[in-house]
């Protein structure tokens, strides 16, 4: 297996950072809706609460 070039690693880091910046600008609900798929195994509400928990925010749908 070949190792990626330094330029490829740099570009990948830039893309990941841009994605994180975009996610940081979204509300927990917006991010949950963007992340949800029919096969993900969690509801949008569950994803939202997980995001809120990771951000140190109160849960919106505590059960």
MODELLER restraints for C-alpha pairs under 7 A, 6 or more apart:
rsr = mdl.restraints
at = mdl.atoms
rsr.add(forms.Gaussian(group=physical.xy_distance, feature=features.Distance(at['CA:23:A'], at['CA:31:A']), mean=6.53, stdev=0.5))
rsr.add(forms.Gaussian(group=physical.xy_distance, feature=features.Distance(at['CA:28:A'], at['CA:48:A']), mean=5.43, stdev=0.5))
rsr.add(forms.Gaussian(group=physical.xy_distance, feature=features.Distance(at['CA:28:A'], at['CA:51:A']), mean=5.85, stdev=0.5))
rsr.add(forms.Gaussian(group=physical.xy_distance, feature=features.Distance(at['CA:28:A'], at['CA:52:A']), mean=6.00, stdev=0.5))
rsr.add(forms.Gaussian(group=physical.xy_distance, feature=features.Distance(at['CA:29:A'], at['CA:48:A']), mean=5.38, stdev=0.5))
rsr.add(forms.Gaussian(group=physical.xy_distance, feature=features.Distance(at['CA:32:A'], at['CA:44:A']), mean=5.63, stdev=0.5))
rsr.add(forms.Gaussian(group=physical.xy_distance, feature=features.Distance(at['CA:32:A'], at['CA:47:A']), mean=5.31, stdev=0.5))
rsr.add(forms.Gaussian(group=physical.xy_distance, feature=features.Distance(at['CA:32:A'], at['CA:48:A']), mean=5.05, stdev=0.5))
rsr.add(forms.Gaussian(group=physical.xy_distance, feature=features.Distance(at['CA:33:A'], at['CA:44:A']), mean=6.00, stdev=0.5))
rsr.add(forms.Gaussian(group=physical.xy_distance, feature=features.Distance(at['CA:36:A'], at['CA:44:A']), mean=6.11, stdev=0.5))
rsr.add(forms.Gaussian(group=physical.xy_distance, feature=features.Distance(at['CA:45:A'], at['CA:61:A']), mean=6.48, stdev=0.5))
rsr.add(forms.Gaussian(group=physical.xy_distance, feature=features.Distance(at['CA:49:A'], at['CA:59:A']), mean=5.19, stdev=0.5))
rsr.add(forms.Gaussian(group=physical.xy_distance, feature=features.Distance(at['CA:49:A'], at['CA:60:A']), mean=6.16, stdev=0.5))
rsr.add(forms.Gaussian(group=physical.xy_distance, feature=features.Distance(at['CA:49:A'], at['CA:61:A']), mean=6.49, stdev=0.5))
rsr.add(forms.Gaussian(group=physical.xy_distance, feature=features.Distance(at['CA:52:A'], at['CA:58:A']), mean=6.49, stdev=0.5))
rsr.add(forms.Gaussian(group=physical.xy_distance, feature=features.Distance(at['CA:52:A'], at['CA:59:A']), mean=6.09, stdev=0.5))
rsr.add(forms.Gaussian(group=physical.xy_distance, feature=features.Distance(at['CA:53:A'], at['CA:59:A']), mean=6.56, stdev=0.5))
